[in-house]
């Protein structure tokens, strides 16, 4: 049984993982261990939270009753759940794993199977929000796995999200998340082209964004990214590299379903191009650097 007194471990303390750990600590959960391949970052966050900067994955599983993972991709997820060597699967019996990374559905299914073999429960909790929402406990969480695991995890999920959604079996939430990000990436690329063309035509971009907001050109990314595209302010909340990866996941699903998605392909090509140009760690709004006339490979120096 998970309660607000259950001990929490967090694996992967990048922008999202660190703020999830802070939020859970703020809500009264004892965050007892954090782990990251960047040892210095783990030590800094551990000191802030009064946790242990675990030197191994096995140590996290030893200390915590529930372990939240926020890693970058399929390879990283398979590594932290490795069958041999240091792994969360050591000391896993009786533990709850909540996996928040955007990875392929098959890997979530595999992780549930591996955890089950060790007597643990596994739940995918795919996030469709960003850093601000992580800090506020307002993440939109799409959860997949056994309904029992979802019910057990509710105290933690409720601290992270105002309305966690149960989607279905393992892998189902990852499919929905892939589609969410695919559409978001298409919308972002489309907005960058609209504003880029408006700029080339000499239009007032503030006026253009206002018109977009009142017409069929409106979208959530207009609200979050429109001004940033205009002002070349691309502080990273969701990186272009992640956008490329997530569009790739959706396109892999489309290939399996034998469905052609030309807009998703075009958006991914743009994000892949950002990565090749060394712009992959910009926010996804940085795609405007490819569409505005006079912009190029380098960002202006910050004042």
N, C-alpha and C positions, 0 to 999 in steps of 0.2 A: 504494500500500500504506500503510495506516494502522498506526502503531506508537505506543508510549508516548512517542516523541520527536517525533511529528507536532504541528505548531503548531495551536493551537485558538483559534477566535474564538467569542464568545458574543454574540448579539443578543437584547436583551430581558432586563434584569437586575433584574426584580422579585424577589419572595420566592423563587420557584423558580429562575429563571435565575442569580441571584447565587450561590445555594448549590450549584448544579450546577458553576458555574465554580470555586468553592472546592474542591469535591470532586475535580475533575479536576486541579487544581493540587496538591492533597494527594497524589494518586496518581502524580505525576511528569510529567504532561503540561505542556508549556510553553503556558500560556494567554497569547497574545500580544496579543489585542485584545478589547475589550468595547465594546458600543455600546448606547445607549438614548436615547430622545427626551428623557429627563431628564439633561441633560449633567452636572449636579453629581453625580448618583448614579453615573454612569459613571466620572467622575474619581476618586471616592472608592474604588470597587471596583478600578479600575485601579492606584491607588497601593498598595492592599493586596496585589494579586497580582503587581505588577511588570509589568503589561501596559500597552498603549497605550489610552487612551480615544479611540477612533477618532471622527473628526468626520464620517465618511460611511460608508455601507454598503459602497460600493466599496472603501474602505480596508480594511475587515474582510476582504473577499474577497481583497484583494491580499496581506495579511499571513498569513492562515491557510490551512492545508491542509484543515481540517475546521471547519465553521461550524455551531454549535448555535443554533437559534432557539426562543425561548419568548415568543411574543407573545400578545395578548389575544383576537383574534377574526379572522374572515375578512378584514375590511377591512385590518387591520394586516398580515396575511400577504401580501395582494396588494400592499400598499404596499412592503414590503421586497423583493419580487420583481418590482417594476414593470419593464415592458419599456422604458420611457423614463425618463430622469432618473436620479438616484442610486438605486442598486439593488445587491443582492447578485449580480445577473446580470452586472454588470460584473466582469471578472477571474474569472469563474466556471469557466473551462475547467480541467478536471482536479481540481476541488475536490469535496468531499463535504459535502452539506447534511443535517443531522439536525434534523428539525422536530418539536418537542415540544408545540406548542400543541394545545389541544382546539378544533378547527375542523371545518367540514363536510367530509365525504369528498370532495366534488367539488373543493374547493380543494386538497386534498392531491394529487389526480390532476392538476390543472392545474399545480401547482408541479413535479411530477415531469416533466411534459412540457416546461415552460419550461427547467428545469435541463438536461434532456437535449439540448435544442436548442443549448445553450451548451457542450456537452461535459462537463457535470458530472453527478454522481450525487445522487439525492435519496432520503431515507428518512424516513418518518413514524415517530416513536417516542413514542407516546401514553403519558402517565403516569397511573397509577391510584394515586398515593401523594401524600404531602404533604411539608412542609418538613423534618421530622425524617428521613424516608427519603432525601431529596435530600442531606442532610448526611452520612448514613451510607453512601451508595452502595447503598441498598436499595430504590430505586424499582422498582415493578412496571411494566415497559415492554412495550407491545404494539406491534410493529413491522410496517409495511406498505410495500411497494415491491418492487423487484427483489430476488430472493434474493441476487444478487451484491452489491448495495449493503449488505444486511444483513451478509453475511460480511465485507465490507471494514470495516464499522463496528464489528465485534465488540470490538476492544480498548477503544474508547470506551464502548460499551454495557456491557461487563463492569465498567468502573469505576463506572458509574452504577447498575447493577442486579445483583442476585445471580442473576437468571434471566430475561434478556430473552427474550421470546417472539416468534417470527416468525409472524404471522397470515396473511399472504397479499399480494395485489397492493395497489397504492396505493389508499387509501380504505378497505380492509377493516379495518385497525386502528382507524381513526377511527369506523367503525360500531360496533365492539365497545366502544370507549371511551364512545361516546354511550350505549350500553345500560347499561354499568357505572354511569355517573353518574346516569342516569335512575332506576335501581333504588335507588341510594344516596340520591338526593333523596327518593324516595317513602318509604323507610325512615326517613329523618330527620324528615320531616313527620309520619309516623305515630307515631314516638317522642315528638315534641313534643306531639301530641294526647293520647297516653296519660298522659304525666307531667303535662300541664296538667289533665286531668280528675282524676287522682289528687290533685293539689294542691287542686282545687276541692272534692273530697270529704273533705278533711282527712286523707288517708292519709300515712303516713310514707314519704317519697319514697326514702330510702335503702333501706328494706325493699322498696318496690315495685320499685326497680331490681334488687335481688338476686333477687326472684321472677322478674322478666322474664328475667334471665340464665340461669335454670334451666328455662325453659319455652319454648313456641313463640313467645314475644314477643322472644326473644333476637335480636340482630343485631350486626354490627360497629359500627354507629353507637351502639348502647347503650354499648359500651366506650369509644368515642372522644368521644361528645358528651353522654351521659346526665348526668353530674355537672355538666358545664358548663351544661346547660340548667337544672338545679336551682339552681345558684349564680349564674346570670347572668354567666358568664365566657365571653365570646365573642371572645377573641383570634383573629385571622384566620389560619387555615391554608388554608381553601377558602371563598371568599367567597360570600355569598348571591347577589351579582350574577353570579358565574360559574355558580352552581347554576341560576339562571334561564336563562342563555344555553345551558347544556349540555342542560337539559331541552327547550329549544326546538329544539335540533339533533335530538334523538331524536324529537320530535313531528313535525318536518319529514320525517324518514325514514318515520315511521308514515303520514303523509299520502300519501307516494309509494307506500307498500305498501298503501294503502287499508285501514288497520287503525285501529280506535278504541281509544284508551288513556285511559280516564277518570281513572285514578289519576295518571298522568303529567301530565295536564292540570291536575288539582286541585293537585298539588305545585307545578307551575310558577306557577299563579295565586298561591300563597302567597309564593313567592320574588319574583315580580313586585311583589306588594304591599309586601314589605320594601324593594325598591328605591324604590318611590313614596314610602314613609315616611322615606326617607333612611337606611335601615338596611342598604343593599346591601353595604357594606364590612365588616359584621360577618361572623364565621364562619357557616357554614351552620347551626350550632347555635342561632344567633340567631332562628331560626324559632319558637323557644319563646316569644319575646316577643309573638307573635301568639296564643298559645294559653293562656298562664297568666293567670288572673284577676288584675287589679290591675296588670298591666303595660301599657305603652302605647308611644307613639311615641319616648319618650326613655329612654336608658339612665341608670342612676344614676351619679353622678360617682365617678371612681376615687379611692380613699383614698390 
